[in-house]
Amino acid sequence: MAIDLAWLAERLQIWAEAHYGEHAHVTAVETMPGHAGLSFGFSVLHGAEHDECDELVMRVPPKGVRRKGNTDVIRQVPLLQALHADGVRVPPVRWWSEDEQWFDVPYFMVDRLPGRTFAFRDPAVQPDPAMVRSVFEQAVDALVTIHKFDWRVRLADWEEPRPLADEVAYWEPILQKAAEPEWIAMGEEVRDLLVAQLPVDAPVGLFHGDFQTSNLLFDDGVLVAVLDWEISGIGGHRLDIGWLLMMNDPESWYDAGSFDGGPDLTALEARYEDGMGTKVGDIGWYRALSGYRFGVISGLNVMLHRTGKRHDPEWERIALSVPFLFGRARDLLKGAT
């Protein structure tokens, strides 16, 4: 359910007076871009002469939904705090509370950092090869830092690790909700291949879950922060490098031509291996898992859009790629046997 910005501005003003003082003033309330959740940017003017300004982004869950997993926004707070303390580039958490008196739901707020996310496939932008290479190299280096994060010490009680078999199984009931029967059949074939080829002794660590450049903030070409940790967890963290490669693999998408000028996937894989200090012999499996996951996610969201449960026309564009996502995943797995 969408949140009315006029209502939210009123609630934020009340919240700001309670947290910054009665002379605080909230301005520039806006909905932040993206599909991952409900995010709102705003500014708080405070100080004796309103000479201080905090620019913040607030994340809240949808009203009326069960708060579990990606809808449990407070779950992200200890994660972001631990990562920030360890030097991982994430926005600092400024405020959070499970008290629903302010916005009818729990919330947390982070600093709004300068910069913008990177999308080399934007038809209005001619990609600069040096910039593309730099952006993706920085992305891989950040991913190595995340995967080397000592979650056993810094997040010991945060979440139980999810085995890879459970990761594959988690998406099965969601697959059954896909908008088109053909997608379900294709997804089931990929699922069976994933189960049959589960990696042995897979390393376990923190994973972001949606690691792509649209979730990375760059300012003047320099990585500022990794954003949107809603579907992060502890488990087979090589999913993230598989996801980054899948998102930039022309064969996974219907509009393969739009990837002209994109990154060298082989070079990214090699850079990740160098950073982690180990070879990733099962990278094809993780790329296939990533394609399966996003195919399932897309099938669900297309259904929600078409049935009017969650209007978002962007999913109709993504729908064209669902057969490619499943098909590429299938081919990667069949090539690995």
C-alpha positions as CSV (number, residue, x, y, z in Angstrom):
1,M,0.0,0.0,0.0
2,A,1.4,3.4,-1.0
3,I,2.0,6.0,1.6
4,D,0.5,9.5,1.0
5,L,3.3,12.0,1.0
6,A,1.2,14.8,2.5
7,W,0.4,12.5,5.4
8,L,4.0,11.4,5.7
9,A,5.2,14.9,5.8
10,E,2.9,15.7,8.7
11,R,4.1,12.6,10.6
12,L,7.7,13.4,9.9
13,Q,7.3,17.0,11.2
14,I,5.9,15.6,14.5
15,W,8.7,13.1,14.7
16,A,11.3,15.7,14.0
17,E,10.0,18.1,16.7
18,A,10.3,15.2,19.2
19,H,13.8,14.2,18.1
20,Y,15.4,17.5,17.1
21,G,13.5,20.0,19.1
22,E,10.3,22.0,18.7
23,H,11.9,24.4,16.1
24,A,12.8,21.6,13.7
25,H,11.4,21.8,10.3
26,V,11.0,19.0,7.8
27,T,11.2,19.7,4.1
28,A,11.7,18.1,0.7
29,V,9.9,14.9,1.4
30,E,10.0,12.6,-1.6
31,T,9.7,9.0,-2.6
32,M,13.0,7.4,-3.4
33,P,13.4,5.3,-6.6
34,G,13.5,1.6,-6.8
35,H,11.5,-1.6,-6.3
36,A,13.0,-3.0,-3.1
37,G,10.7,-1.4,-0.6
38,L,9.3,1.9,0.7
39,S,12.0,4.6,1.0
40,F,11.5,8.3,1.5
41,G,14.1,11.1,1.4
42,F,13.7,14.2,3.4
43,S,15.6,17.0,5.1
44,V,15.4,18.2,8.7
45,L,16.3,21.9,9.3
46,H,17.3,22.4,12.9
47,G,19.5,24.6,15.2
48,A,18.7,28.0,16.5
49,E,18.5,29.6,13.1
50,H,17.7,26.5,11.1
51,D,21.4,26.7,10.1
52,E,21.9,22.9,10.4
53,C,20.4,20.4,8.0
54,D,20.3,16.6,8.2
55,E,19.5,14.8,5.0
56,L,18.0,11.4,5.6
57,V,16.4,8.4,3.9
58,M,13.8,6.5,5.8
59,R,12.9,2.9,5.1
60,V,9.6,1.4,6.3
61,P,7.7,-1.8,5.5
62,P,4.3,-1.8,3.8
63,K,1.4,-1.4,6.2
64,G,-0.5,-4.5,7.1
65,V,2.0,-7.1,6.1
66,R,3.8,-9.7,8.2
67,R,7.1,-8.4,9.3
68,K,9.5,-11.1,8.3
69,G,12.6,-11.2,6.1
70,N,12.6,-8.3,3.7
71,T,9.6,-6.6,5.3
72,D,11.3,-6.6,8.8
73,V,13.2,-3.4,8.3
74,I,14.6,-3.3,11.8
75,R,16.4,-6.5,11.0
76,Q,18.7,-4.4,8.8
77,V,19.8,-2.1,11.6
78,P,22.4,-4.3,13.4
79,L,23.7,-5.5,10.0
80,L,24.3,-1.9,8.8
81,Q,25.8,-0.9,12.1
82,A,28.2,-3.8,12.1
83,L,29.2,-3.3,8.5
84,H,29.7,0.4,9.0
85,A,31.9,-0.2,12.1
86,D,34.0,-2.6,10.1
87,G,34.6,-0.1,7.3
88,V,32.2,-1.5,4.7
89,R,30.7,1.3,2.7
90,V,27.1,1.5,3.8
91,P,25.0,4.5,4.8
92,P,25.3,5.2,8.6
93,V,22.1,4.5,10.6
94,R,20.9,7.6,12.4
95,W,17.5,6.7,13.8
96,W,15.4,3.6,14.2
97,S,12.5,2.4,16.3
98,E,9.9,-0.3,16.5
99,D,7.5,2.2,18.1
100,E,4.6,2.6,15.6
101,Q,3.3,5.8,17.0
102,W,5.2,7.9,14.4
103,F,4.4,6.2,11.1
104,D,2.1,3.3,12.0
105,V,5.0,0.9,11.3
106,P,8.6,0.4,12.4
107,Y,11.3,2.5,10.7
108,F,14.9,3.2,10.3
109,M,16.7,6.2,8.9
110,V,20.2,6.6,7.3
111,D,22.2,9.5,6.1
112,R,21.4,10.5,2.6
113,L,24.8,10.3,0.8
114,P,25.8,12.2,-2.3
115,G,26.0,10.5,-5.7
116,R,23.9,8.3,-8.0
117,T,23.7,4.7,-9.0
118,F,25.2,3.4,-12.2
119,A,23.3,2.1,-15.2
120,F,25.4,1.7,-18.3
121,R,22.4,0.4,-20.3
122,D,20.7,3.8,-20.1
123,P,20.0,4.6,-23.8
124,A,20.4,8.3,-23.1
125,V,24.0,7.7,-21.9
126,Q,26.9,6.6,-24.1
127,P,29.0,4.4,-21.8
128,D,32.6,5.4,-21.4
129,P,34.7,2.2,-21.4
130,A,37.1,3.4,-18.7
131,M,34.2,4.4,-16.4
132,V,32.4,1.1,-16.9
133,R,35.6,-0.8,-16.1
134,S,36.3,1.3,-13.0
135,V,32.7,1.0,-11.7
136,F,32.7,-2.7,-12.0
137,E,36.1,-3.2,-10.5
138,Q,35.1,-1.1,-7.5
139,A,31.9,-3.2,-7.3
140,V,33.9,-6.4,-7.2
141,D,36.3,-5.0,-4.6
142,A,33.4,-4.0,-2.4
143,L,31.9,-7.4,-2.8
144,V,35.2,-9.0,-1.6
145,T,35.1,-6.8,1.5
146,I,31.6,-7.9,2.2
147,H,32.4,-11.6,1.7
148,K,35.4,-11.3,4.0
149,F,33.4,-9.7,6.7
150,D,33.6,-11.8,9.9
151,W,29.9,-12.4,10.4
152,R,30.6,-15.1,13.1
153,V,32.0,-12.4,15.4
154,R,30.2,-9.3,14.3
155,L,26.8,-10.8,13.7
156,A,26.9,-14.0,15.7
157,D,23.2,-13.8,16.8
158,W,21.8,-12.0,13.7
159,E,20.6,-14.9,11.6
160,E,21.1,-18.7,11.2
161,P,22.9,-19.6,8.0
162,R,20.7,-20.9,5.1
163,P,22.1,-24.0,3.4
164,L,22.1,-23.9,-0.4
165,A,19.5,-26.7,-0.6
166,D,17.2,-24.5,1.5
167,E,18.0,-21.5,-0.7
168,V,16.8,-23.3,-3.8
169,A,13.7,-24.7,-2.0
170,Y,12.8,-21.3,-0.6
171,W,11.8,-20.1,-4.1
172,E,9.7,-23.1,-5.1
173,P,6.3,-21.9,-3.7
174,I,7.0,-18.4,-5.2
175,L,7.7,-20.0,-8.6
176,Q,4.2,-21.5,-8.5
177,K,2.7,-18.0,-8.5
178,A,4.3,-16.9,-11.8
179,A,2.1,-15.1,-14.2
180,E,2.5,-17.6,-17.0
181,P,2.4,-21.5,-16.9
182,E,5.4,-21.7,-19.3
183,W,7.6,-19.9,-16.8
184,I,6.7,-22.3,-14.1
185,A,7.7,-25.3,-16.3
186,M,11.0,-23.7,-17.2
187,G,11.7,-22.8,-13.6
188,E,11.0,-26.3,-12.4
189,E,13.5,-27.7,-14.9
190,V,16.1,-25.3,-13.6
191,R,15.2,-26.0,-10.0
192,D,15.8,-29.7,-10.5
193,L,19.1,-29.1,-12.2
194,L,20.2,-26.9,-9.3
195,V,19.3,-29.5,-6.8
196,A,21.1,-32.2,-8.7
197,Q,24.3,-30.2,-8.9
198,L,24.5,-28.6,-5.4
199,P,28.1,-27.4,-4.7
200,V,29.9,-29.5,-2.1
201,D,31.4,-27.7,0.9
202,A,30.3,-24.3,-0.3
203,P,31.7,-21.4,1.7
204,V,29.3,-19.6,4.0
205,G,29.2,-15.9,4.6
206,L,27.2,-12.7,4.5
207,F,25.5,-12.1,1.1
208,H,23.8,-8.9,-0.1
209,G,21.2,-10.8,-2.2
210,D,20.7,-8.1,-4.9
211,F,24.3,-7.1,-5.7
212,Q,24.2,-5.0,-8.9
213,T,25.3,-1.5,-9.8
214,S,21.8,-0.1,-9.4
215,N,22.3,-0.7,-5.7
216,L,25.7,0.9,-5.6
217,L,26.0,4.6,-5.0
218,F,28.9,6.5,-6.8
219,D,29.9,10.1,-6.4
220,D,32.2,11.5,-9.2
221,G,33.0,7.9,-10.2
222,V,34.0,6.7,-6.7
223,L,31.9,4.1,-4.8
224,V,30.2,5.7,-1.8
225,A,27.9,3.0,-0.5
226,V,26.3,-0.3,-1.1
227,L,22.5,0.2,-0.7
228,D,19.3,-1.9,-0.3
229,W,20.1,-4.8,2.1
230,E,16.5,-6.1,2.3
231,I,17.2,-9.6,1.1
232,S,20.6,-10.1,2.6
233,G,21.4,-13.1,4.7
234,I,24.0,-15.6,5.8
235,G,24.6,-18.5,3.4
236,G,26.2,-19.4,0.1
237,H,27.6,-15.9,-0.4
238,R,29.0,-16.7,-3.9
239,L,25.4,-16.0,-4.9
240,D,26.4,-12.3,-5.1
241,I,29.2,-12.7,-7.7
242,G,26.8,-14.9,-9.6
243,W,24.1,-12.3,-9.4
244,L,26.4,-9.5,-10.6
245,L,27.5,-11.6,-13.6
246,M,23.9,-12.6,-14.3
247,M,22.7,-9.1,-14.3
248,N,25.3,-8.1,-16.9
249,D,25.1,-11.2,-19.0
250,P,23.6,-10.4,-22.4
251,E,22.4,-14.0,-22.8
252,S,20.2,-13.7,-19.7
253,W,18.1,-10.9,-21.2
254,Y,15.8,-10.4,-24.2
255,D,17.5,-7.1,-25.2
256,A,21.0,-8.4,-25.5
257,G,22.1,-5.5,-27.7
258,S,21.7,-3.1,-24.8
259,F,24.7,-4.6,-23.1
260,D,27.1,-3.3,-25.7
261,G,29.9,-1.5,-23.8
262,G,29.2,-3.6,-20.7
263,P,31.8,-5.1,-18.4
264,D,34.1,-8.0,-19.2
265,L,32.5,-10.8,-17.2
266,T,35.6,-13.1,-17.3
267,A,37.7,-10.2,-15.9
268,L,35.2,-9.6,-13.1
269,E,35.2,-13.3,-12.1
270,A,39.0,-13.3,-12.1
271,R,39.2,-10.1,-10.0
272,Y,36.8,-11.6,-7.5
273,E,38.9,-14.8,-7.3
274,D,42.1,-12.8,-6.8
275,G,40.4,-10.7,-4.0
276,M,39.1,-13.8,-2.2
277,G,42.3,-15.7,-2.8
278,T,40.6,-18.8,-4.2
279,K,39.2,-20.2,-7.4
280,V,35.4,-20.4,-7.8
281,G,35.0,-23.6,-9.8
282,D,31.2,-23.6,-9.4
283,I,30.6,-20.1,-10.6
284,G,28.3,-21.4,-13.3
285,W,26.0,-22.9,-10.7
286,Y,25.8,-19.6,-8.8
287,R,25.0,-17.7,-12.0
288,A,22.3,-20.2,-12.7
289,L,20.9,-19.9,-9.2
290,S,20.9,-16.1,-9.7
291,G,19.0,-16.4,-12.9
292,Y,16.5,-18.8,-11.3
293,R,16.0,-16.5,-8.4
294,F,15.4,-13.4,-10.5
295,G,13.2,-15.4,-12.9
296,V,11.0,-16.4,-9.9
297,I,10.9,-12.9,-8.5
298,S,10.0,-11.5,-11.9
299,G,7.2,-14.1,-12.4
300,L,5.7,-13.2,-9.1
301,N,5.8,-9.4,-9.6
302,V,4.4,-9.7,-13.1
303,M,1.5,-11.6,-11.7
304,L,1.0,-9.0,-9.0
305,H,1.0,-6.2,-11.6
306,R,-1.3,-8.0,-14.0
307,T,-3.8,-8.8,-11.3
308,G,-3.8,-5.2,-10.0
309,K,-2.4,-6.2,-6.6
310,R,0.8,-4.1,-7.0
311,H,0.8,-1.8,-10.0
312,D,4.2,-1.4,-11.5
313,P,4.4,-1.4,-15.4
314,E,8.2,-1.9,-15.2
315,W,7.6,-5.6,-14.6
316,E,5.9,-5.9,-18.0
317,R,9.2,-4.9,-19.6
318,I,11.1,-7.4,-17.4
319,A,8.6,-10.1,-18.3
320,L,10.1,-10.3,-21.7
321,S,13.3,-11.6,-20.1
322,V,11.9,-14.3,-17.9
323,P,12.3,-17.1,-20.6
324,F,15.9,-15.9,-21.2
325,L,16.7,-15.9,-17.5
326,F,15.5,-19.5,-17.0
327,G,16.9,-20.6,-20.4
328,R,20.4,-19.2,-19.7
329,A,20.3,-20.8,-16.2
330,R,19.4,-24.1,-17.7
331,D,22.2,-23.9,-20.3
332,L,24.8,-23.0,-17.7
333,L,23.8,-26.1,-15.6
334,K,23.6,-28.4,-18.6
335,G,27.1,-27.2,-19.6
336,A,28.4,-28.0,-16.2
337,T,27.4,-31.6,-16.2
